[in-house]
Amino acid sequence: MPATAQPPSLPPSGTLIPLVIFSIPLLRGRSGWFLPPAVDPPGRSASPAGPGARMQKKMGEAVARVARKVNDTVENKTDSLDLANCKLMTFPVGIYKAMRSVTEGIHRISLANNELKSLTSRFVTTFSQLRELNLAGNYLHRLPEEVTSLLHLRAINLSRNRFRRFPEPLATVATLETIDLEENEIAGMLKELIAGLQTAFKSTC
């Protein structure tokens, strides 16, 4: 990859981090994460007022926001990662590499209010110590079977998604205390399930 000239205000050297969200690379220098000059607003584009430039700027800002949150989690060694409202269509694969030293300590993740259509098995096996997972406000309709390996999961928020059936992998997660499935398309089935549980409970009393 050819070297890219950097402005004086940026660190003299950086490493490309493959945080692929909108196909925009991100650099990390000694002072933290930053966008390459090609997408660093303002005035870098030949037509800064055009719709393409505005979209590029918004994409660049979204990438930088994700990078800052990931960096804060890694540097401070916190037990949570909050990537809510980040316009994610998939979970960025670069985060696995960026967070490889702290994944075992991550107990809470929020990916709420993004545009996720699926959750990968890699995500589940990488963050295997999760206690709480917030996936509200996405386009999910199923969960990977590997969810059964989350032996510490206590709460999962799947509200405002596109589930038509109860996510079967959750049925075997013995530690679960809270499952939020509000505003999905399985209300009728849930009512039948609740009625069945109530009947079963009464019969044991």
Secondary structure, DSSP 8 states (H G I E B T S, - for coil): -------TTS-S--EEE---SSS--EEEETTEEE--GGG-SSS-SSSTTSHHHHHHHHHHHHHHHHHHHHHHHHHHT-SEEE-TTS--SS--THHHHHTTTTGGG--EEE--SS------HHHHHHTTT-SEEE--SS------GGGGG-TT--EEE--SS--SS--GGGGG-TT--EEE-TTSS-HHHHHHHHHHHHHHHHHH-
